[in-house]
């Protein structure tokens, strides 16, 4: 497996090459072949989003407002060579494997605008300062090397990749109502010449559907959701959608031609699942509680048989598919579309909130978070396949391929020794233990002094 992670603490791009069964938390388990950091720029330039264009190109979105076009070159890494200065190579493997070399070949600055978020916190003493960031970087459906970029502050840009995939050009920037937690393009139907349609929403920002001209010259909102009725205490239900995915058009025989025909599912921050059908009206067709204590949720990824490139689903009804989400504690859940829990990924293994969830080819669940581990789960069974310590919070994670890279050599050591990865992790744990021991000893001596004075 070849994984690329956008790390927060040092602003690096980290490549992890490993096989199924890898676990750096256990000294005797299989260790990764390579863990290498590239393009380090520091905490203030951390990578928020990764958009893979091909096996040779990707676009990175950093939290300083810079979009980077990055080239990927593969070079041979033979067993025994010390090309990976950070972690070394895997001992006891057969044959050679390739590692990636990353290089920024073009960039665009000034994609973010913090001032557009100022009205949401300036008048309140309880709100923290909001920072802009990228919420979506993805290809425009049916386009030729054009990409959709959306920010938390409501800036919508179209970026063109030209000059033989070596140049980024910003075609134009439009504005929608901020703040955004997501901006999801609709690609459930072929679109070779028509306008683009996307949905967006966020904190106290109801879901809105927007039609954007193909040349990026203008956009217009054509539908807006309406909040559900007050709760049983007659209190207003907070608005905070955090994820949206489109389904195929409903297209009933008695469809109203004056109304748009779109279907989508929404998960809210306060643990609600909503089914929307624009032919039905502005309020959700169904609105269900997912978790009993309303634990805040942070993500939405669909699981089904006919998933599009952008994560939407080609089904005409709210049936026969499921989704994955995560809360702000350490839980990653799989629900059916009716909101009934199916399984929990990781269980007690995950110790920090998930900052990223993704699905690769409807086979693997990619997870990364505050505990600084990359985890790969089997999407069907929930079993953990990979666990690799990265030393940094994971903001974004992609899998370039799922092929097994190397095999254990039975004539060599029983298991491959990735000393530096294990030792780095053990060193951090040992330092924590030493610190606690010193604190406990100091605390004990203070108590003894107090007793002596009495």
C-alpha positions as CSV (number, residue, x, y, z in Angstrom):
1,X,0.0,0.0,0.0
2,X,1.1,3.5,-0.8
3,X,-0.4,6.3,1.3
4,X,0.1,10.1,1.2
5,X,-0.7,12.1,4.3
6,X,-1.0,15.8,4.9
7,X,0.5,16.5,8.3
8,X,-0.4,19.4,10.6
9,X,2.5,19.9,13.0
10,X,5.3,20.4,10.5
11,X,3.4,21.2,7.4
12,X,4.8,18.1,5.6
13,X,3.6,15.6,3.0
14,X,4.3,12.2,4.4
15,X,4.5,9.0,2.2
16,X,3.9,5.7,3.9
17,X,4.7,2.5,2.1
18,X,3.5,-0.7,3.9
19,X,1.7,-4.0,3.6
20,X,-1.5,-5.2,5.3
21,X,-0.8,-6.2,8.9
22,X,1.6,-3.3,9.6
23,X,1.4,-2.0,13.2
24,X,4.1,0.3,14.5
25,X,2.5,0.3,18.0
26,X,3.8,-3.3,18.5
27,X,7.5,-4.0,18.4
28,X,7.0,-7.5,17.1
29,X,4.5,-6.7,14.4
30,X,5.1,-6.0,10.8
31,X,6.7,-2.5,10.2
32,X,6.3,-0.2,7.2
33,X,8.9,-0.3,4.4
34,X,9.2,3.5,4.3
35,X,7.9,6.5,6.1
36,X,9.3,9.7,4.6
37,X,8.5,13.4,5.0
38,X,8.7,15.9,2.2
39,X,7.9,19.6,1.5
40,X,8.1,20.6,5.2
41,X,6.9,24.2,5.7
42,X,5.9,24.4,9.3
43,X,2.7,24.5,11.4
44,X,1.4,27.7,9.8
45,X,1.6,26.1,6.4
46,X,0.1,22.8,7.1
47,X,-1.6,20.8,4.3
48,X,-5.4,20.9,4.6
49,X,-6.4,19.1,1.4
50,X,-4.9,16.8,-1.1
51,X,-6.4,16.3,-4.6
52,X,-4.7,13.5,-6.6
53,X,-4.8,14.3,-10.4
54,X,-2.8,11.3,-11.5
55,X,0.1,9.0,-10.4
56,X,2.4,11.9,-11.4
57,X,0.5,15.0,-10.2
58,X,-1.4,16.3,-7.2
59,X,-2.7,19.6,-5.9
60,X,-2.2,20.6,-2.2
61,X,-4.1,23.2,-0.3
62,X,-2.2,24.7,2.6
63,X,-3.7,26.7,5.5
64,X,-1.7,29.8,4.5
65,X,-3.9,30.2,1.4
66,X,-1.5,28.6,-1.1
67,X,-2.4,26.1,-3.7
68,X,0.5,24.0,-4.9
69,X,0.9,21.8,-8.0
70,X,3.2,19.0,-7.0
71,X,4.9,16.5,-9.3
72,X,5.5,12.9,-8.2
73,X,8.5,10.9,-9.4
74,X,9.2,7.3,-8.4
75,X,12.7,6.1,-7.7
76,X,13.9,2.7,-6.9
77,X,14.7,1.9,-3.3
78,X,16.8,-1.3,-3.0
79,X,16.9,-3.3,0.3
80,X,20.0,-2.2,2.3
81,X,20.3,1.3,0.9
82,X,19.8,4.2,3.3
83,X,17.9,6.5,1.0
84,X,15.3,7.2,3.6
85,X,17.3,9.3,6.0
86,X,14.4,9.8,8.3
87,X,13.5,6.2,8.9
88,X,15.7,3.9,6.9
89,X,14.6,0.9,4.9
90,X,12.9,-2.3,5.7
91,X,15.3,-5.2,6.5
92,X,14.5,-8.7,5.4
93,X,12.5,-7.8,2.3
94,X,12.8,-9.4,-1.1
95,X,13.4,-7.3,-4.2
96,X,13.1,-3.6,-4.6
97,X,10.3,-1.1,-4.2
98,X,9.8,2.5,-5.3
99,X,9.7,5.6,-3.1
100,X,8.3,9.0,-4.3
101,X,10.0,12.3,-4.7
102,X,7.8,15.3,-4.5
103,X,8.5,18.7,-6.1
104,X,6.4,21.9,-6.2
105,X,6.3,23.0,-9.8
106,X,3.7,25.8,-9.5
107,X,1.6,27.6,-6.9
108,X,-1.1,30.2,-6.4
109,X,-1.2,32.3,-3.3
110,X,-4.0,34.4,-1.7
111,X,-6.8,31.8,-2.0
112,X,-8.1,32.4,1.6
113,X,-9.6,35.5,3.3
114,X,-9.9,35.5,7.1
115,X,-11.7,38.9,7.1
116,X,-14.8,37.3,5.6
117,X,-15.1,35.2,8.8
118,X,-14.6,38.1,11.2
119,X,-18.4,39.0,11.6
120,X,-19.0,35.5,13.1
121,X,-16.8,36.0,16.2
122,X,-16.1,39.8,16.6
123,X,-19.3,40.6,18.4
124,X,-19.0,37.6,20.8
125,X,-16.7,37.3,23.8
126,X,-17.2,33.5,23.9
127,X,-16.3,32.7,20.3
128,X,-12.8,31.9,19.3
129,X,-11.2,33.5,16.3
130,X,-12.1,31.7,13.1
131,X,-9.5,30.9,10.5
132,X,-10.1,30.4,6.8
133,X,-9.2,27.1,5.2
134,X,-9.9,24.8,2.2
135,X,-13.0,22.7,2.5
136,X,-13.0,21.2,-1.0
137,X,-10.5,20.7,-3.9
138,X,-11.8,18.4,-6.6
139,X,-12.1,18.0,-10.4
140,X,-15.1,19.6,-12.1
141,X,-17.3,16.8,-13.6
142,X,-17.0,16.6,-17.4
143,X,-14.3,19.3,-17.6
144,X,-10.9,19.3,-19.1
145,X,-8.3,19.7,-16.4
146,X,-10.4,22.2,-14.4
147,X,-10.8,22.1,-10.6
148,X,-13.3,23.3,-8.1
149,X,-11.8,25.0,-5.0
150,X,-14.0,26.1,-2.0
151,X,-13.0,27.8,1.2
152,X,-14.5,28.1,4.7
153,X,-15.0,31.8,4.0
154,X,-17.3,31.1,1.1
155,X,-14.8,31.8,-1.8
156,X,-15.5,29.5,-4.8
157,X,-12.7,29.4,-7.4
158,X,-12.1,27.5,-10.7
159,X,-8.5,26.5,-11.2
160,X,-7.3,25.4,-14.6
161,X,-4.3,23.0,-15.1
162,X,-2.4,23.8,-18.3
163,X,0.9,24.0,-20.0
164,X,1.2,20.2,-20.2
165,X,0.1,19.8,-16.5
166,X,2.8,22.2,-15.3
167,X,0.8,25.5,-14.7
168,X,-2.0,26.5,-12.3
169,X,-4.2,29.3,-13.5
170,X,-7.1,30.8,-11.5
171,X,-10.0,31.5,-13.9
172,X,-12.2,33.3,-11.5
173,X,-13.5,33.6,-7.9
174,X,-17.1,33.8,-6.8
175,X,-18.7,34.2,-3.4
176,X,-21.3,32.4,-1.4
177,X,-22.6,32.8,2.1
178,X,-20.1,31.9,4.8
179,X,-19.1,29.9,6.8
180,X,-18.8,26.6,4.9
181,X,-18.1,23.2,6.3
182,X,-18.5,21.5,2.9
183,X,-19.1,22.3,-0.8
184,X,-20.2,19.2,-2.7
185,X,-20.5,19.0,-6.5
186,X,-23.2,16.9,-8.1
187,X,-21.9,14.3,-10.6
188,X,-24.7,11.7,-10.6
189,X,-25.5,12.5,-14.2
190,X,-23.2,13.1,-17.2
191,X,-22.5,16.8,-17.7
192,X,-20.4,17.6,-20.8
193,X,-21.7,21.1,-21.5
194,X,-24.2,22.3,-18.9
195,X,-23.9,24.3,-15.7
196,X,-22.3,22.9,-12.6
197,X,-24.5,22.3,-9.5
198,X,-23.2,22.1,-6.0
199,X,-24.5,22.2,-2.5
200,X,-23.0,23.9,0.5
201,X,-23.7,24.7,4.2
202,X,-22.1,25.1,7.6
203,X,-22.6,26.5,11.1
204,X,-25.9,28.4,11.1
205,X,-25.8,28.2,7.3
206,X,-28.7,26.1,5.9
207,X,-28.0,23.8,3.0
208,X,-28.2,25.7,-0.3
209,X,-28.1,24.5,-3.9
210,X,-26.2,26.6,-6.4
211,X,-25.9,26.6,-10.2
212,X,-22.6,27.8,-11.5
213,X,-21.8,28.8,-15.1
214,X,-19.4,26.5,-16.8
215,X,-16.9,29.3,-17.5
216,X,-17.1,30.3,-13.8
217,X,-18.4,33.8,-14.7
218,X,-21.4,33.7,-12.3
219,X,-23.5,31.5,-10.0
220,X,-27.0,31.6,-8.7
221,X,-28.8,30.0,-5.8
222,X,-31.9,28.1,-6.8
223,X,-32.9,26.2,-3.6
224,X,-32.4,26.6,0.1
225,X,-33.4,24.2,2.9
226,X,-35.7,25.1,5.7
227,X,-35.1,24.3,9.3
228,X,-37.1,21.6,11.0
229,X,-39.9,22.5,13.4
230,X,-39.0,23.3,17.1
231,X,-38.2,20.4,19.4
232,X,-40.5,19.1,22.1
233,X,-39.5,22.0,24.4
234,X,-40.4,24.4,21.6
235,X,-36.8,25.4,21.2
236,X,-35.2,26.1,17.9
237,X,-33.1,23.3,16.5
238,X,-29.6,24.5,15.8
239,X,-28.5,24.6,12.2
240,X,-25.1,23.0,11.4
241,X,-24.8,20.7,8.4
242,X,-21.3,19.2,8.1
243,X,-21.6,16.9,5.1
244,X,-23.8,16.4,2.0
245,X,-23.9,13.7,-0.7
246,X,-26.1,13.7,-3.8
247,X,-28.2,10.8,-5.0
248,X,-29.7,10.4,-8.5
249,X,-32.7,12.5,-9.5
250,X,-36.0,11.2,-8.1
251,X,-38.0,11.9,-11.4
252,X,-41.5,10.8,-10.4
253,X,-44.2,10.5,-13.0
254,X,-46.1,13.4,-11.4
255,X,-43.0,15.6,-11.0
256,X,-43.6,19.4,-10.7
257,X,-41.6,21.0,-13.6
258,X,-41.5,24.2,-11.6
259,X,-39.4,22.6,-8.9
260,X,-35.8,21.3,-9.1
261,X,-35.3,17.6,-9.0
262,X,-32.5,16.7,-6.6
263,X,-32.0,14.2,-3.8
264,X,-29.3,14.2,-1.1
265,X,-28.5,13.1,2.4
266,X,-27.1,15.4,5.1
267,X,-25.4,14.7,8.4
268,X,-25.4,17.6,11.0
269,X,-22.9,18.5,13.6
270,X,-25.5,17.7,16.3
271,X,-25.9,14.1,15.2
272,X,-28.9,14.2,12.9
273,X,-29.4,12.4,9.6
274,X,-31.6,14.2,7.0
275,X,-33.0,13.0,3.7
276,X,-33.9,15.7,1.3
277,X,-35.9,15.6,-1.9
278,X,-36.4,19.0,-3.5
279,X,-39.7,17.8,-5.2
280,X,-41.0,17.2,-1.7
281,X,-40.2,20.7,-0.4
282,X,-37.6,22.7,1.5
283,X,-37.9,20.7,4.8
284,X,-36.3,17.2,5.0
285,X,-38.2,14.1,3.9
286,X,-36.9,12.4,7.1
287,X,-34.9,13.7,10.0
288,X,-33.4,11.2,12.4
289,X,-31.3,11.1,15.6
290,X,-28.1,9.1,15.1
291,X,-26.6,9.2,18.6
292,X,-28.6,9.3,21.9
293,X,-26.5,12.0,23.5
294,X,-26.2,14.2,20.4
295,X,-22.4,13.8,20.3
296,X,-21.0,16.2,17.6
297,X,-20.2,14.6,14.3
298,X,-17.5,15.7,11.8
299,X,-17.7,13.7,8.5
300,X,-19.9,11.9,6.0
301,X,-18.8,9.2,3.5
302,X,-21.3,7.0,1.6
303,X,-20.9,3.3,1.0
304,X,-22.7,1.8,-1.9
305,X,-22.4,-0.2,-5.2
306,X,-22.4,2.8,-7.6
307,X,-20.4,5.6,-6.0
308,X,-19.3,8.4,-8.3
309,X,-15.8,9.9,-8.5
310,X,-16.8,12.7,-6.1
311,X,-18.4,10.4,-3.5
312,X,-22.1,10.7,-4.6
313,X,-24.3,7.7,-5.2
314,X,-26.3,6.7,-8.2
315,X,-29.5,5.4,-6.6
316,X,-33.0,6.8,-7.0
317,X,-34.2,6.1,-3.5
318,X,-33.1,6.2,0.1
319,X,-32.4,2.5,0.4
320,X,-29.7,-0.2,0.2
321,X,-26.7,1.9,1.1
322,X,-24.9,3.1,4.3
323,X,-22.5,5.7,5.4
324,X,-19.5,6.4,7.8
325,X,-19.1,9.2,10.2
326,X,-17.1,10.1,13.3
327,X,-17.6,12.1,16.5
328,X,-15.3,14.4,18.4
329,X,-14.2,11.8,20.9
330,X,-12.7,8.7,19.3
331,X,-15.5,6.8,17.7
332,X,-15.9,6.0,14.0
333,X,-19.4,4.7,13.1
334,X,-21.1,2.9,10.2
335,X,-24.8,3.5,9.9
336,X,-27.4,2.3,7.5
337,X,-29.4,5.0,5.6
338,X,-32.2,4.8,8.2
339,X,-29.8,5.8,10.9
340,X,-29.4,2.4,12.6
341,X,-25.8,1.6,13.7
342,X,-24.1,-1.3,11.9
343,X,-20.6,-1.3,13.4
344,X,-17.9,0.8,15.1
345,X,-14.4,1.0,13.6
346,X,-11.4,0.8,15.8
347,X,-13.3,0.5,19.1
348,X,-10.8,1.1,21.9
349,X,-7.8,1.3,19.5
350,X,-8.5,4.9,18.4
351,X,-7.6,7.3,21.3
352,X,-8.1,10.7,19.7
353,X,-10.7,12.5,17.6
354,X,-10.7,11.7,13.8
355,X,-9.6,14.7,11.8
356,X,-9.9,12.8,8.5
357,X,-12.1,10.0,7.1
358,X,-12.0,8.7,3.5
359,X,-13.0,5.7,1.5
360,X,-10.8,4.1,-1.2
361,X,-12.6,2.2,-4.0
362,X,-15.4,1.1,-1.6
363,X,-12.9,-1.4,0.0
364,X,-10.9,0.5,2.6
365,X,-11.7,3.1,5.2
366,X,-8.9,5.6,5.7
367,X,-8.7,7.3,9.1
368,X,-6.3,9.7,10.7
369,X,-6.6,12.0,13.7
370,X,-5.3,13.6,16.8
371,X,-3.5,10.5,18.1
372,X,-1.1,10.8,15.1
373,X,-1.8,7.4,13.7
374,X,-2.8,6.4,10.2
375,X,-5.3,3.5,10.2
376,X,-6.7,1.5,7.3
377,X,-9.8,-0.6,8.0
378,X,-11.5,-3.2,5.9
379,X,-14.8,-1.4,5.0
380,X,-16.9,-4.6,5.0
381,X,-15.6,-6.3,8.2
382,X,-14.3,-3.4,10.2
383,X,-11.0,-5.2,10.8
384,X,-7.9,-3.0,11.1
385,X,-5.3,-3.7,8.3
386,X,-2.7,-0.9,8.9
387,X,-1.7,1.2,11.9
388,X,1.3,3.6,11.4
389,X,2.5,6.3,13.7
390,X,3.3,9.6,11.9
391,X,4.2,11.9,14.7
392,X,1.7,14.5,13.6
393,X,-2.0,15.2,13.4
394,X,-3.4,14.0,10.0
395,X,-5.4,16.6,8.1
396,X,-5.7,14.7,4.8
397,X,-5.0,11.2,3.6
398,X,-5.1,9.5,0.2
399,X,-4.2,6.0,-1.0
400,X,-2.4,5.9,-4.3
401,X,-2.6,2.1,-4.6
402,X,-3.4,-0.9,-2.5
403,X,-0.9,-3.4,-3.9
404,X,1.3,-5.4,-1.6
405,X,4.8,-3.9,-1.9
406,X,7.1,-6.5,-0.2
407,X,7.1,-9.9,1.4
408,X,8.9,-11.1,4.5
409,X,12.0,-13.2,3.8
410,X,11.7,-16.4,5.9
411,X,15.5,-16.9,5.8
412,X,16.0,-13.6,7.6
413,X,14.6,-12.3,10.8
414,X,11.1,-13.4,11.7
415,X,9.7,-9.9,11.2
416,X,11.1,-6.9,9.5
417,X,12.8,-4.4,11.8
418,X,11.9,-0.8,11.3
419,X,14.0,0.3,14.2
420,X,13.7,4.1,13.7
421,X,9.9,4.0,13.5
422,X,9.5,1.8,16.6
423,X,12.3,3.6,18.5
424,X,10.8,7.0,17.8
425,X,7.5,5.9,19.1
426,X,9.1,4.1,22.1
427,X,11.2,7.2,22.9
428,X,8.1,9.4,23.0
429,X,6.4,7.0,25.3
430,X,9.5,6.6,27.5
431,X,9.8,10.4,27.8
432,X,6.2,10.6,28.9
433,X,6.7,7.9,31.5
434,X,9.8,9.6,32.8
435,X,8.0,12.9,33.1
436,X,5.2,11.4,35.0
437,X,7.6,9.6,37.3
438,X,9.4,12.8,38.1
439,X,6.2,14.6,38.8
440,X,5.0,11.8,41.1
441,X,8.4,11.8,42.9
442,X,8.3,15.6,43.3
443,X,4.7,15.4,44.6
444,X,5.7,12.8,47.1
445,X,8.5,14.8,48.5
446,X,6.3,17.8,48.9
447,X,3.8,15.8,51.0
448,X,6.6,14.5,53.2
449,X,7.8,18.1,53.9
450,X,4.3,19.1,54.9
451,X,4.0,16.2,57.4
452,X,7.4,17.0,58.9
453,X,6.3,20.6,59.6
454,X,3.2,19.4,61.4
